[in-house]
Amino acid sequence: MSQQHKTNETAVLLLTLIITAGLAGAIFWWFTKNSGVPTIPGTTQQVGQSTGGTFATVQNVPPGLFTYGGSTTWAPIRKEVDKVIETAQPQFRLRYTDPTTGAPGSGTGIKMLLNSQLAFSQSSRSLKPEEQQQAEQLGFKLKEIPVAIDGVAIAVNPNLNISGLTLAQLKDIYTGKLNNWKQLNGPDLAIAPYSRRIEDGGTIEFFVENVLEKEKFGSNIQFIPTTTEALREVAKNPGSIYYASAPEVVGQCSVKSLPLGRKPDELVAPYLSPFIPLSECPQKRNQLNGEAFQSGKYPITRRLFVIVKENNQSDQKAGEAYANLLLTDQGQELIAKTGFVRIR
């Protein structure tokens, strides 16, 4: 056999091997893509990742009765979403639990979780280092899983004529440096700022941390136990101001929410423009400016978290399952209907 003939045979053989390897790779890719086999070792559903689909398709949802509690901001989700979860996963029963002492809130819920009074908790703020340290002293860790986006909206009396506030002006109001609306190009009217107490919930803690930059409230603050009561006072008092979770404020018929900005020329409304006059409420209501919250254009946004106790027991399974349920397409759609913003 000639040398030229041997060379040709070798080339044909190499070409055949390359084609065969390519076909094998393509077949393997098609098989893993269409058979549901994960290409990375591990489970097909990771905790805190979007699972797609509906509540009924979520796997590893444990049976039993699980107590939960925490942030008052979560109230619309508890009311509208959780009952749908129980219908789709009837073995997964949920019971909301108020604290035996003190007001409900993010911090209270986390404390109850640490004391084994809850299976998991709901929070409108991130975990604090001291909460993680306390968990480690008890022999486990805490994990926060974000499931929605919320904003903090500013409520004022409908008759207050002011175009909006910067974060610096809002801080000066709540630390007592500004006390009359004429200092903000408004009417000659005393500012009456309302707030819940800092121990009452995650919204207040978030506000102090991120708006007041850890400064203390001014002596002019009037503390009100609940958002419902505070909004009633704002509706009656022409110079009043209050802050709360945006879904609790924007659609109200008795108060109006103010645009906010990092700078005077960057004011962003928490509602969709144009503003619907309150005289048309409740037939028409202002809607959340979800795009501004999701993009970060609105200056006071935060995430809502499911707080999970990592102890390799049923409580951990329940918290992780609850988060995964909320991260399904169905969960995110229902969260959006309650007035919050989808996280994905």
C-alpha contacts under 8 A as a table, 3 or more apart, distances in Angstrom:
res1	aa1	res2	aa2	distance
1	M	5	H	6.54
1	M	6	K	7.04
2	S	5	H	5.21
2	S	6	K	6.49
3	Q	6	K	5.17
3	Q	7	T	6.29
4	Q	7	T	5.16
4	Q	8	N	6.37
5	H	8	N	5.18
5	H	9	E	6.34
6	K	9	E	5.15
6	K	10	T	6.26
7	T	10	T	5.16
7	T	11	A	6.30
8	N	11	A	5.17
8	N	12	V	6.26
9	E	12	V	5.14
9	E	13	L	6.15
10	T	13	L	5.07
10	T	14	L	6.22
11	A	14	L	5.20
11	A	15	L	6.15
12	V	15	L	5.11
12	V	16	T	6.15
13	L	16	T	5.10
13	L	17	L	6.29
14	L	17	L	5.13
14	L	18	I	6.27
15	L	18	I	5.19
15	L	19	I	6.28
16	T	19	I	5.23
16	T	20	T	6.11
17	L	20	T	5.09
17	L	21	A	6.12
18	I	21	A	5.19
18	I	22	G	6.19
19	I	22	G	5.10
19	I	23	L	6.19
20	T	23	L	5.17
20	T	24	A	6.17
21	A	24	A	5.08
21	A	25	G	6.17
22	G	25	G	5.14
22	G	26	A	6.21
23	L	26	A	5.10
23	L	27	I	6.15
24	A	27	I	5.15
24	A	28	F	6.19
25	G	28	F	5.11
25	G	29	W	6.14
26	A	29	W	5.10
26	A	30	W	6.19
27	I	30	W	5.15
27	I	31	F	6.12
28	F	31	F	5.07
28	F	32	T	6.20
29	W	32	T	5.39
29	W	33	K	6.08
30	W	33	K	5.20
30	W	34	N	6.08
31	F	34	N	5.38
31	F	35	S	5.62
32	T	35	S	5.46
32	T	36	G	6.29
32	T	37	V	5.20
32	T	38	P	6.77
32	T	39	T	6.71
33	K	36	G	6.30
33	K	37	V	7.18
34	N	37	V	7.88
37	V	44	T	7.98
38	P	41	P	6.71
38	P	42	G	7.63
38	P	43	T	7.71
38	P	44	T	6.26
43	T	46	Q	6.56
45	Q	49	Q	7.32
45	Q	51	T	6.58
45	Q	59	Q	7.89
46	Q	49	Q	5.57
47	V	320	E	6.04
47	V	321	A	7.83
47	V	323	A	7.57
47	V	324	N	6.36
48	G	145	I	5.76
48	G	146	P	7.42
48	G	320	E	7.37
48	G	323	A	6.32
48	G	324	N	5.92
48	G	327	L	7.32
49	Q	324	N	6.87
49	Q	327	L	6.90
50	S	324	N	6.92
50	S	327	L	4.96
50	S	328	T	5.64
50	S	329	D	7.70
50	S	344	R	7.74
51	T	58	V	7.20
51	T	324	N	6.67
51	T	325	L	7.88
51	T	327	L	6.41
51	T	328	T	5.03
51	T	329	D	7.54
52	G	327	L	7.47
52	G	328	T	4.59
52	G	329	D	4.99
52	G	330	Q	7.83
53	G	57	T	6.41
53	G	328	T	5.72
53	G	329	D	5.40
53	G	330	Q	6.53
54	T	57	T	5.50
54	T	58	V	7.13
54	T	325	L	7.90
54	T	328	T	5.92
54	T	329	D	6.24
54	T	330	Q	5.00
54	T	331	G	7.35
55	F	58	V	5.65
55	F	85	I	6.27
55	F	88	A	5.97
55	F	89	Q	7.25
55	F	325	L	5.68
55	F	328	T	6.81
55	F	330	Q	6.63
55	F	331	G	7.19
56	A	88	A	5.20
56	A	89	Q	6.37
58	V	61	V	7.02
58	V	321	A	7.91
58	V	324	N	7.30
58	V	325	L	6.53
60	N	317	K	7.75
60	N	321	A	6.87
61	V	89	Q	7.69
61	V	92	F	6.82
61	V	317	K	7.26
61	V	318	A	6.86
61	V	321	A	5.35
61	V	322	Y	7.99
62	P	91	Q	7.31
62	P	92	F	6.26
62	P	314	S	7.31
62	P	317	K	6.56
62	P	318	A	6.20
62	P	321	A	7.60
63	P	91	Q	4.67
63	P	92	F	5.01
63	P	93	R	7.49
64	G	91	Q	6.22
64	G	92	F	5.67
64	G	93	R	6.00
65	L	92	F	6.59
65	L	93	R	4.65
65	L	94	L	5.83
65	L	95	R	7.09
66	F	92	F	7.66
66	F	93	R	6.16
66	F	94	L	5.10
66	F	95	R	6.12
66	F	118	L	7.53
66	F	119	A	5.81
66	F	315	D	7.66
66	F	318	A	7.19
67	T	94	L	5.96
67	T	95	R	4.73
67	T	96	Y	5.77
67	T	97	T	6.26
67	T	117	Q	7.69
67	T	118	L	5.12
67	T	119	A	5.49
67	T	120	F	7.29
68	Y	94	L	7.19
68	Y	95	R	6.25
68	Y	96	Y	5.11
68	Y	97	T	5.94
68	Y	109	G	7.98
68	Y	118	L	5.07
68	Y	119	A	5.82
68	Y	120	F	5.35
68	Y	121	S	5.32
68	Y	122	Q	7.52
69	G	96	Y	5.38
69	G	97	T	5.36
69	G	98	D	6.54
69	G	104	P	7.84
69	G	109	G	5.58
69	G	118	L	7.03
69	G	120	F	7.42
69	G	121	S	5.17
69	G	122	Q	6.07
70	G	74	W	7.95
70	G	98	D	7.88
70	G	104	P	5.91
70	G	105	G	4.77
70	G	106	S	4.70
70	G	107	G	7.19
70	G	108	T	6.18
70	G	109	G	3.78
70	G	110	I	6.94
70	G	121	S	5.49
70	G	122	Q	4.95
70	G	123	S	6.09
71	S	74	W	5.61
71	S	75	A	7.64
71	S	104	P	6.56
71	S	105	G	4.05
71	S	106	S	4.20
71	S	107	G	7.79
71	S	109	G	6.91
71	S	122	Q	5.61
71	S	123	S	5.05
71	S	124	S	6.12
71	S	201	G	6.47
71	S	202	G	6.62
72	T	75	A	5.42
72	T	104	P	6.56
72	T	105	G	5.55
72	T	106	S	7.54
72	T	201	G	7.38
73	T	76	P	7.49
73	T	124	S	6.79
73	T	203	T	7.75
73	T	245	S	6.42
74	W	77	I	5.40
74	W	78	R	6.28
74	W	122	Q	7.02
74	W	123	S	7.74
74	W	124	S	7.78
75	A	78	R	5.11
75	A	79	K	6.14
76	P	79	K	5.07
76	P	80	E	6.05
76	P	81	V	7.92
76	P	338	T	5.85
77	I	80	E	5.35
77	I	81	V	5.16
77	I	82	D	6.80
77	I	335	I	6.44
77	I	338	T	6.41
78	R	81	V	5.87
78	R	82	D	5.25
78	R	83	K	7.73
79	K	82	D	6.49
79	K	83	K	7.12
80	E	83	K	6.42
80	E	84	V	7.31
80	E	334	L	7.67
80	E	338	T	7.12
81	V	84	V	5.42
81	V	85	I	6.50
81	V	331	G	7.34
81	V	334	L	6.26
81	V	335	I	7.12
82	D	85	I	4.98
82	D	86	E	6.40
82	D	94	L	7.68
83	K	86	E	5.17
83	K	87	T	6.38
84	V	87	T	5.09
84	V	88	A	6.35
85	I	88	A	5.24
85	I	89	Q	5.92
85	I	90	P	7.87
85	I	325	L	7.54
86	E	89	Q	4.99
86	E	90	P	4.89
86	E	91	Q	7.49
86	E	92	F	6.12
86	E	93	R	6.14
86	E	94	L	7.51
87	T	90	P	5.42
89	Q	92	F	5.60
90	P	93	R	6.63
97	T	118	L	7.82
98	D	104	P	6.18
99	P	102	G	6.51
99	P	103	A	6.92
99	P	104	P	6.12
99	P	108	T	7.17
99	P	109	G	7.72
99	P	112	M	7.47
102	G	108	T	7.90
102	G	200	D	7.86
103	A	108	T	7.45
103	A	200	D	5.66
103	A	201	G	7.88
104	P	108	T	5.90
104	P	109	G	6.98
104	P	200	D	6.71
104	P	201	G	6.92
105	G	108	T	5.20
105	G	109	G	6.05
105	G	123	S	7.60
105	G	200	D	5.78
105	G	201	G	3.98
105	G	202	G	6.13
106	S	109	G	5.16
106	S	110	I	6.28
106	S	121	S	7.87
106	S	122	Q	6.54
106	S	123	S	4.55
106	S	124	S	6.19
106	S	125	R	7.07
106	S	201	G	5.23
106	S	202	G	4.80
107	G	110	I	5.20
107	G	111	K	6.17
107	G	123	S	7.66
107	G	199	E	7.52
107	G	200	D	7.92
107	G	201	G	6.11
107	G	202	G	6.33
108	T	111	K	5.04
108	T	112	M	6.17
108	T	200	D	7.99
108	T	201	G	7.42
109	G	112	M	5.04
109	G	113	L	6.15
109	G	118	L	7.80
109	G	121	S	5.57
109	G	122	Q	6.92
109	G	123	S	7.53
110	I	113	L	4.92
110	I	114	L	6.21
110	I	121	S	6.18
110	I	122	Q	7.99
110	I	123	S	7.82
110	I	131	E	7.85
110	I	307	I	7.47
111	K	114	L	5.08
111	K	115	N	6.26
112	M	115	N	4.96
112	M	116	S	6.25
112	M	117	Q	5.05
112	M	118	L	5.96
113	L	116	S	5.10
113	L	117	Q	5.64
113	L	118	L	4.80
113	L	119	A	6.61
113	L	120	F	6.21
113	L	121	S	6.50
113	L	309	K	7.50
114	L	117	Q	7.58
114	L	134	Q	7.76
114	L	135	A	6.43
115	N	118	L	7.85
116	S	119	A	7.12
118	L	121	S	6.76
119	A	308	V	7.88
119	A	309	K	7.60
119	A	315	D	4.63
119	A	316	Q	7.37
119	A	318	A	6.97
119	A	319	G	6.88
120	F	306	V	7.18
120	F	307	I	5.81
120	F	308	V	5.29
120	F	309	K	6.65
120	F	315	D	6.68
120	F	316	Q	7.56
120	F	318	A	7.35
120	F	319	G	5.24
121	S	306	V	6.00
121	S	307	I	5.09
121	S	308	V	6.99
121	S	319	G	7.92
122	Q	304	L	7.56
122	Q	305	F	5.98
122	Q	306	V	4.88
122	Q	307	I	5.97
123	S	126	S	7.32
123	S	202	G	6.79
123	S	304	L	5.90
123	S	305	F	5.15
123	S	306	V	6.36
123	S	307	I	6.88
124	S	202	G	5.35
124	S	203	T	6.44
124	S	302	R	7.41
124	S	303	R	6.49
124	S	304	L	4.66
124	S	305	F	6.27
125	R	202	G	5.52
125	R	203	T	7.32
125	R	205	E	7.88
125	R	206	F	6.42
125	R	302	R	7.30
125	R	303	R	6.95
125	R	304	L	6.64
125	R	305	F	7.12
126	S	144	E	7.14
126	S	305	F	7.31
127	L	131	E	6.53
127	L	132	Q	7.12
127	L	144	E	7.11
128	K	131	E	5.27
128	K	132	Q	6.59
129	P	132	Q	5.14
129	P	133	Q	6.17
130	E	133	Q	4.90
130	E	134	Q	6.10
131	E	134	Q	5.11
131	E	135	A	6.26
132	Q	135	A	5.09
132	Q	136	E	6.29
132	Q	141	K	6.49
132	Q	142	L	6.19
133	Q	136	E	5.14
133	Q	137	Q	6.29
134	Q	137	Q	5.08
134	Q	138	L	6.44
135	A	138	L	5.06
135	A	139	G	6.44
135	A	140	F	5.51
135	A	141	K	5.42
135	A	142	L	6.59
136	E	139	G	4.96
136	E	140	F	5.08
136	E	141	K	5.60
137	Q	140	F	7.54
139	G	311	N	7.99
140	F	309	K	7.05
140	F	310	E	5.86
140	F	311	N	5.50
141	K	309	K	6.18
141	K	310	E	5.23
141	K	311	N	7.22
142	L	307	I	6.71
142	L	308	V	5.65
142	L	309	K	4.87
142	L	310	E	5.81
143	K	307	I	5.69
143	K	308	V	5.08
143	K	309	K	6.53
143	K	310	E	6.87
144	E	305	F	5.67
144	E	306	V	5.70
144	E	307	I	4.65
144	E	308	V	6.34
145	I	305	F	5.13
145	I	306	V	5.15
145	I	307	I	6.49
145	I	308	V	7.75
145	I	323	A	6.79
146	P	303	R	6.09
146	P	304	L	5.60
146	P	305	F	4.35
146	P	306	V	6.50
146	P	343	I	7.73
147	V	303	R	7.26
147	V	304	L	5.92
147	V	305	F	5.91
147	V	306	V	7.22
147	V	323	A	6.85
147	V	326	L	6.51
147	V	327	L	6.19
147	V	342	R	7.66
147	V	343	I	6.02
148	A	303	R	5.70
148	A	304	L	5.21
148	A	305	F	7.47
148	A	332	Q	7.77
148	A	335	I	7.36
148	A	340	F	6.67
148	A	341	V	5.86
148	A	342	R	5.34
148	A	343	I	4.75
149	I	293	F	7.24
149	I	294	Q	7.04
149	I	301	T	7.08
149	I	302	R	5.85
149	I	303	R	4.49
149	I	304	L	6.06
149	I	340	F	6.18
149	I	341	V	4.91
149	I	342	R	6.28
149	I	343	I	5.78
150	D	245	S	6.87
150	D	246	A	6.83
150	D	293	F	7.13
150	D	301	T	5.70
150	D	302	R	5.38
150	D	303	R	5.89
150	D	304	L	6.91
150	D	340	F	5.66
150	D	341	V	6.29
151	G	245	S	5.97
151	G	246	A	5.28
151	G	270	P	7.84
151	G	293	F	6.48
151	G	298	Y	7.86
151	G	300	I	5.65
151	G	301	T	4.12
151	G	302	R	6.00
152	V	203	T	7.84
152	V	243	Y	6.53
152	V	244	A	5.43
152	V	245	S	4.64
152	V	246	A	5.07
152	V	300	I	5.69
152	V	301	T	6.33
153	A	243	Y	5.62
153	A	244	A	5.70
153	A	245	S	6.03
153	A	246	A	4.66
153	A	249	V	6.46
153	A	250	V	7.26
153	A	257	S	6.37
153	A	258	L	7.31
153	A	270	P	6.59
153	A	300	I	7.88
154	I	241	I	6.99
154	I	242	Y	5.78
154	I	243	Y	4.53
154	I	244	A	6.83
154	I	249	V	7.55
154	I	257	S	5.28
154	I	258	L	5.62
154	I	259	P	7.98
155	A	231	L	7.64
155	A	234	V	7.44
155	A	241	I	5.65
155	A	242	Y	5.13
155	A	243	Y	5.96
155	A	244	A	7.92
155	A	249	V	6.46
155	A	255	V	6.13
155	A	256	K	5.55
155	A	257	S	4.53
155	A	258	L	6.49
156	V	160	L	6.89
156	V	234	V	6.08
156	V	235	A	7.60
156	V	238	P	7.89
156	V	239	G	7.56
156	V	240	S	5.88
156	V	241	I	4.68
156	V	242	Y	6.63
156	V	255	V	5.88
156	V	256	K	5.62
156	V	257	S	6.31
156	V	258	L	7.26
157	N	160	L	5.54
157	N	234	V	5.48
157	N	235	A	5.27
157	N	236	K	7.37
157	N	237	N	6.69
157	N	238	P	5.33
157	N	239	G	6.86
157	N	240	S	6.36
157	N	241	I	7.30
157	N	254	S	7.74
157	N	255	V	5.27
157	N	256	K	6.34
158	P	235	A	7.24
158	P	238	P	7.84
158	P	254	S	7.08
158	P	255	V	5.27
158	P	256	K	5.33
158	P	278	L	7.94
159	N	238	P	6.52
160	L	186	G	7.82
160	L	187	P	7.76
160	L	238	P	6.29
160	L	239	G	6.93
161	N	186	G	6.25
161	N	187	P	7.20
162	I	184	L	7.98
162	I	185	N	7.31
162	I	186	G	5.60
163	S	258	L	7.11
163	S	259	P	7.12
164	G	258	L	5.21
164	G	259	P	4.74
164	G	260	L	5.73
164	G	261	G	7.98
164	G	267	L	6.72
165	L	169	Q	6.05
165	L	170	L	6.39
165	L	258	L	7.21
165	L	259	P	6.60
165	L	260	L	5.10
165	L	261	G	6.56
165	L	264	P	7.34
165	L	267	L	7.38
166	T	169	Q	5.20
166	T	170	L	6.26
166	T	260	L	5.51
166	T	261	G	4.73
166	T	262	R	5.42
166	T	263	K	5.78
166	T	264	P	5.97
166	T	267	L	7.30
167	L	170	L	4.99
167	L	171	K	6.11
167	L	211	V	6.63
167	L	260	L	6.88
167	L	261	G	6.24
167	L	262	R	5.61
167	L	263	K	7.77
167	L	299	P	7.93
168	A	171	K	5.07
168	A	172	D	6.23
168	A	211	V	7.96
168	A	262	R	7.60
169	Q	172	D	5.01
169	Q	173	I	6.23
169	Q	178	L	7.83
170	L	173	I	5.14
170	L	174	Y	6.43
170	L	211	V	7.61
171	K	174	Y	5.28
171	K	175	T	6.05
171	K	211	V	5.97
171	K	212	L	5.16
172	D	175	T	5.17
172	D	176	G	6.01
172	D	177	K	4.84
172	D	178	L	5.53
173	I	176	G	5.36
173	I	177	K	5.96
173	I	178	L	4.84
173	I	179	N	6.60
173	I	191	I	7.78
173	I	193	P	7.31
174	Y	177	K	7.68
174	Y	193	P	6.72
174	Y	212	L	7.49
174	Y	217	F	5.73
174	Y	218	G	5.85
174	Y	221	I	6.97
175	T	178	L	7.96
175	T	212	L	7.32
175	T	215	E	7.16
175	T	216	K	6.42
175	T	217	F	4.86
175	T	218	G	4.14
175	T	219	S	7.84
176	G	179	N	6.52
176	G	217	F	7.30
176	G	218	G	4.37
176	G	219	S	6.67
176	G	220	N	6.27
176	G	221	I	7.96
177	K	218	G	7.89
178	L	181	W	7.96
178	L	183	Q	7.02
178	L	191	I	7.80
179	N	183	Q	7.83
179	N	190	A	5.89
179	N	191	I	5.09
179	N	192	A	7.80
180	N	183	Q	5.77
180	N	184	L	7.70
180	N	188	D	6.51
180	N	189	L	5.49
180	N	190	A	4.39
180	N	191	I	5.04
181	W	184	L	5.26
181	W	185	N	6.69
181	W	186	G	4.81
181	W	187	P	5.61
181	W	188	D	5.99
181	W	189	L	5.52
181	W	190	A	6.33
181	W	191	I	6.04
181	W	239	G	7.58
182	K	185	N	4.95
182	K	186	G	4.46
182	K	187	P	5.01
182	K	188	D	4.87
182	K	189	L	6.80
183	Q	186	G	7.00
186	G	189	L	7.94
189	L	239	G	6.00
190	A	239	G	5.83
191	I	239	G	4.98
191	I	240	S	5.81
191	I	241	I	7.36
192	A	220	N	7.42
192	A	221	I	7.23
192	A	222	Q	7.52
192	A	237	N	7.97
192	A	239	G	5.61
192	A	240	S	4.30
192	A	241	I	6.21
193	P	220	N	7.16
193	P	221	I	5.34
193	P	222	Q	6.34
193	P	240	S	5.59
193	P	241	I	4.85
193	P	242	Y	6.08
194	Y	221	I	5.72
194	Y	222	Q	4.87
194	Y	223	F	5.79
194	Y	224	I	6.69
194	Y	230	A	6.77
194	Y	240	S	7.16
194	Y	241	I	6.06
194	Y	242	Y	5.06
194	Y	243	Y	7.82
195	S	204	I	7.73
195	S	221	I	6.86
195	S	222	Q	6.41
195	S	223	F	5.02
195	S	224	I	5.96
195	S	230	A	7.55
195	S	242	Y	6.18
195	S	243	Y	7.04
196	R	200	D	6.45
196	R	204	I	6.81
196	R	223	F	5.20
196	R	224	I	5.12
196	R	225	P	5.65
196	R	226	T	6.61
196	R	227	T	7.59
197	R	200	D	5.37
197	R	201	G	7.89
197	R	204	I	7.02
197	R	223	F	6.12
197	R	224	I	7.49
197	R	225	P	7.45
198	I	201	G	6.50
198	I	204	I	5.22
198	I	205	E	5.73
198	I	208	V	7.98
199	E	204	I	7.81
199	E	205	E	7.69
200	D	204	I	7.24
200	D	225	P	7.99
201	G	204	I	5.77
201	G	205	E	6.59
202	G	205	E	4.97
202	G	206	F	5.87
203	T	206	F	5.06
203	T	207	F	6.10
203	T	244	A	6.86
203	T	245	S	7.15
204	I	207	F	5.00
204	I	208	V	6.18
205	E	208	V	5.25
205	E	209	E	6.06
206	F	209	E	5.10
206	F	210	N	5.89
206	F	211	V	7.84
207	F	210	N	5.38
207	F	211	V	5.20
207	F	212	L	6.57
208	V	211	V	5.74
208	V	212	L	4.73
208	V	213	E	6.12
208	V	214	K	5.33
208	V	215	E	6.92
208	V	216	K	7.57
209	E	212	L	6.11
209	E	213	E	5.01
209	E	214	K	4.87
210	N	213	E	5.20
210	N	214	K	7.37
211	V	214	K	7.95
212	L	215	E	5.31
212	L	216	K	7.41
217	F	221	I	6.75
218	G	221	I	5.90
224	I	227	T	7.56
224	I	229	E	6.80
224	I	230	A	5.87
225	P	229	E	7.19
225	P	230	A	7.78
226	T	229	E	5.42
226	T	230	A	6.29
227	T	230	A	4.93
227	T	231	L	6.08
227	T	244	A	7.07
228	T	231	L	5.39
228	T	232	R	6.46
229	E	232	R	5.17
229	E	233	E	6.46
230	A	233	E	5.13
230	A	234	V	6.29
230	A	242	Y	7.09
231	L	234	V	4.97
231	L	235	A	6.19
231	L	242	Y	7.42
231	L	254	S	7.90
231	L	255	V	7.12
232	R	235	A	5.18
232	R	236	K	6.53
232	R	254	S	7.85
233	E	236	K	5.16
233	E	237	N	6.03
233	E	240	S	7.70
234	V	237	N	5.22
234	V	238	P	7.20
234	V	239	G	7.93
234	V	240	S	5.24
234	V	241	I	6.34
234	V	242	Y	7.21
234	V	255	V	6.88
235	A	238	P	7.42
235	A	254	S	5.57
235	A	255	V	5.61
237	N	240	S	5.49
244	A	248	E	6.64
244	A	249	V	6.75
245	S	248	E	5.51
245	S	249	V	6.82
246	A	249	V	5.20
246	A	250	V	5.78
246	A	270	P	7.26
246	A	288	L	7.48
247	P	250	V	5.82
247	P	251	G	6.85
247	P	288	L	7.16
247	P	338	T	7.87
247	P	339	G	5.21
247	P	340	F	6.64
248	E	251	G	7.13
248	E	252	Q	7.34
249	V	252	Q	5.56
249	V	255	V	7.59
249	V	256	K	7.60
249	V	257	S	6.68
250	V	256	K	7.04
250	V	257	S	5.91
250	V	270	P	7.10
250	V	271	Y	6.35
250	V	286	N	6.12
250	V	287	Q	6.65
250	V	288	L	6.57
251	G	285	R	5.34
251	G	286	N	5.03
251	G	287	Q	6.25
251	G	288	L	7.90
252	Q	255	V	6.03
252	Q	256	K	7.26
252	Q	285	R	7.39
252	Q	286	N	7.90
253	C	256	K	7.74
253	C	278	L	5.49
253	C	279	S	7.89
253	C	281	C	5.49
253	C	282	P	6.48
253	C	285	R	7.49
254	S	278	L	7.12
255	V	278	L	7.97
256	K	278	L	7.80
257	S	269	A	7.92
257	S	270	P	7.25
257	S	271	Y	7.87
258	L	269	A	6.50
258	L	270	P	7.44
259	P	267	L	5.49
259	P	268	V	4.95
259	P	269	A	3.91
259	P	270	P	6.29
260	L	266	E	7.76
260	L	267	L	4.83
260	L	268	V	5.32
260	L	269	A	6.39
260	L	270	P	7.92
260	L	298	Y	7.09
260	L	299	P	6.80
261	G	264	P	6.38
261	G	265	D	7.55
261	G	266	E	5.00
261	G	267	L	4.10
261	G	268	V	5.90
261	G	298	Y	7.07
261	G	299	P	6.01
262	R	266	E	6.39
262	R	267	L	7.38
262	R	299	P	6.52
263	K	266	E	5.21
263	K	267	L	7.06
264	P	267	L	6.27
268	V	292	A	7.74
268	V	297	K	7.05
268	V	298	Y	5.67
268	V	299	P	7.90
269	A	272	L	7.17
269	A	273	S	7.70
269	A	289	N	7.22
269	A	298	Y	7.30
270	P	288	L	5.95
270	P	289	N	5.22
270	P	292	A	7.54
270	P	293	F	7.86
270	P	298	Y	6.96
271	Y	275	F	7.14
271	Y	286	N	6.07
271	Y	287	Q	5.36
271	Y	288	L	4.51
271	Y	289	N	4.56
272	L	275	F	6.82
272	L	286	N	6.81
272	L	287	Q	5.70
272	L	288	L	5.95
272	L	289	N	4.78
273	S	276	I	7.95
275	F	286	N	6.62
276	I	280	E	7.04
276	I	284	K	7.25
276	I	285	R	6.63
276	I	286	N	5.73
277	P	280	E	5.74
277	P	281	C	7.37
278	L	281	C	5.12
278	L	282	P	7.99
278	L	285	R	7.76
280	E	283	Q	6.03
280	E	284	K	5.64
280	E	285	R	7.52
281	C	284	K	4.94
281	C	285	R	5.51
282	P	285	R	5.90
288	L	339	G	6.92
289	N	292	A	5.60
289	N	293	F	6.61
290	G	293	F	5.11
290	G	294	Q	6.09
290	G	340	F	7.80
290	G	341	V	5.78
291	E	294	Q	5.12
291	E	295	S	5.99
292	A	295	S	5.28
292	A	296	G	5.89
292	A	297	K	4.92
292	A	298	Y	5.20
293	F	296	G	5.29
293	F	297	K	6.50
293	F	298	Y	5.48
293	F	301	T	6.19
293	F	341	V	7.31
294	Q	297	K	7.91
294	Q	341	V	6.94
294	Q	342	R	7.90
294	Q	343	I	7.57
295	S	298	Y	7.79
296	G	299	P	6.46
296	G	301	T	6.99
298	Y	301	T	6.84
306	V	319	G	7.05
306	V	322	Y	7.92
306	V	323	A	6.19
307	I	319	G	7.18
308	V	315	D	7.77
308	V	316	Q	5.92
308	V	319	G	5.20
308	V	320	E	6.75
309	K	315	D	6.74
309	K	316	Q	5.35
309	K	319	G	7.54
310	E	313	Q	7.86
310	E	316	Q	5.49
311	N	315	D	7.66
311	N	316	Q	6.22
312	N	315	D	7.92
312	N	316	Q	6.05
312	N	317	K	7.59
313	Q	316	Q	5.57
313	Q	317	K	6.66
314	S	317	K	4.99
314	S	318	A	6.08
315	D	318	A	5.09
315	D	319	G	6.25
316	Q	319	G	5.24
316	Q	320	E	6.11
317	K	320	E	5.26
317	K	321	A	5.96
318	A	321	A	5.13
318	A	322	Y	6.09
319	G	322	Y	5.13
319	G	323	A	6.30
320	E	323	A	5.19
320	E	324	N	6.19
321	A	324	N	5.07
321	A	325	L	6.09
322	Y	325	L	5.11
322	Y	326	L	6.39
323	A	326	L	5.20
323	A	327	L	6.29
324	N	327	L	5.02
324	N	328	T	6.53
325	L	328	T	5.51
325	L	331	G	6.14
326	L	330	Q	7.64
326	L	331	G	4.24
326	L	332	Q	6.11
326	L	335	I	7.82
327	L	330	Q	7.91
327	L	331	G	5.66
327	L	332	Q	5.86
327	L	344	R	7.99
328	T	331	G	4.98
328	T	332	Q	6.15
329	D	332	Q	5.24
329	D	333	E	6.12
330	Q	333	E	5.17
330	Q	334	L	6.25
331	G	334	L	5.22
331	G	335	I	6.13
332	Q	335	I	5.01
332	Q	336	A	6.22
332	Q	342	R	5.53
332	Q	343	I	7.55
332	Q	344	R	7.51
333	E	336	A	5.17
333	E	337	K	6.42
333	E	342	R	7.31
334	L	337	K	4.98
334	L	338	T	6.45
335	I	338	T	5.24
335	I	339	G	6.86
335	I	340	F	5.86
335	I	341	V	7.05
335	I	342	R	6.78
336	A	339	G	5.36
336	A	340	F	5.00
336	A	341	V	5.29
336	A	342	R	5.85
337	K	340	F	7.24
